[in-house]
Amino acid sequence: MADAAKKMDQSVQAQKPAADQAANNLAAASSVALDVAKGQAQALIDQAQKMVAGSKYEDAANILKQLSGVKLSSDQQKLVSDLQAVVQKAIAGKAAAEGAKAVGDLFKKK
């Protein structure tokens, strides 16, 4: 039995470098995937900023919705929050203006 335990220990020790290398590879791949995800998120944020600058608020809102489940850096989260506030205010203002126009049109003499 002692020989079996010794052989098992030797086998485990022989596998340790490969397991360590696999763990290192996984950590590196995770880091790369996280960098890619942050880059894609930043590309969406940049698109949303362009839509806001062009007064295309509905398009910006749709882009920002795509970021809802994405883990963002604190800077990215602040940008997204700021953009969402601008978009919501602009859409609400547009809806109010359209509503006021519709009410005004009801009282126009024909």
N, C-alpha and C positions, 0 to 999 in steps of 0.2 A: 504494500500500500504506500509506503514511503516513496518508492520509486515512481509510482503513478503520480503522486502529488508533486514530486520534484520535476517530472516531465511536463506536468500541467503548468507549473510555475515557469519553466523554461519556455514553454510555448507562448504563454502570456507575455513574457518579457520580450520574446522575439517579435510579437505582433505590436508592441508598444510604439516603436518608431513609425510604423505605417499608420497607426491610429492617430498619433500626434500630427503626422503630415496631413492626413485627411481632415482633421480638425482645423489645422491652419488653412488648408485650401477652402474649406467651408466658410471660415471667417473672412477670407479675402473675397470670395464670391459674394458673400452677403454685403460686404462693404461696397463692392462695385455695383450691386443691384440697388443699394440705397442711394448711391451717387446718381445712377441713371434715373431713379424715381424722382429725386430732387430736381434733376435737370429737366425732366418732363413737366414737373409741376411748375417750375420757373417759366418754361415755354408757354404754358397755359396762362400763367399770371401775366406774362408780357402781352399775350393776345388780348386778354381782358382789358388791360390798360389801353391798348390801341383802340378797342371797341368803345371804351368810355370816352377817350379823346375825340373819337369820331361821332359821339352822341348816339351810338348804337347800343343802347342800354339793355334791350332784350337779349341781344347776342352776347353781351358781356355777362348777363345773368346766367345764361345757359353754360357759358364757359366756366364760370365760378361754381356752378353746381357740380361739374365734373371733378372739382377739387374737394368735395365734401368728405370723402373717405380716405383722402391721402394724408399721410403724416408729413407735416410741413415744419420747416425751421421756424424759430420765433419771428424772424424778420419776414419770412414768407406769410406766416399767419397774420401778422399785422397788416401787410399789404392787402391780403385777401379781405380782412375785416374792413379796412378802409374803403376798398373798392366796392364791397357789398353795401356799405352805408351810402356811398355816392349813387350807386345803381338804384337802390330802393327809394332814395329821395327823388331821384330823377323820374322814375317810373310813377311814383305817387303824384308828383307834380304834373306829369303829363296826363294822368288819369283825371286829376282834379280839373285841369284846364279843359279837357274834352267834356267832362261832366258839366262844367259851367257853360260851355258853348252849346251843349245840347239843351240845357234849360233855357238859355237865352234864345235859342232858335224856336222854342215853343211859343214865345211871346211876340215873335216878329209878325207883323201884319203882312198878309199876302195880297 
